[in-house]
Amino acid sequence: MAQGRVKWFNVEKGYGFIEHPGNPDVFVHYSAIQSGGFRKLNEGDEVEFEVESGQGNKGPQAKNVVVTNAAPAPMGGNNGNGGGMGGNRGGSRW
């Protein structure tokens, strides 16, 4: 099996790319992820996968993708808005 790191993965669209050292990036579709429940990958996840050559002008595609080392979860989720009264939108507390 090949090894690589998730470059990016769009959960809404269900696809992304895996960096495969010394080779072109590999396309990955959510249906290729071997996981129970919701199938998704996070940027930076280390994965093992099989490479399928693309058809026509398509590049390589991953199949049987398994996460071997999950990337740390992103901190927070407020994108630095600060929260609180007004949330940096011009409001004030008083």
FENSUL-V458110 format. One line per field, one symbol per residue. ss: DSSP state (a for helix, b for strand, c for the rest). phi: phi as a letter, one per 40 degrees, with the letter a starting at -180 (. if undefined). psi: psi as a letter, one per 30 degrees, with the letter a starting at -180 (. if undefined). A space follows every 50 residues. Layout:
ss: ???
phi: ???
psi: ???
//
This chain:
ss: cbbbbbbbbbccccbbbbbccccccbbbbaaabccccccccccccbbbbb bbccccccccbbbbbbbbbccccccccccccccccccccccccc
phi: .cbabccaaccccgaabbcbdgbcdbcbbdccccacgccabbdgdcbbab bbcccgccccbcbfcbcbaccdcccgicfgcgggcgfgbgcbcb
psi: klkakkelkjeefglakkkjkgllkkkkkfffkjkkbkjllkkfkklklk kkklkbgkakkklhkkkfjklkkkkbggggffaakehhgflle.
//
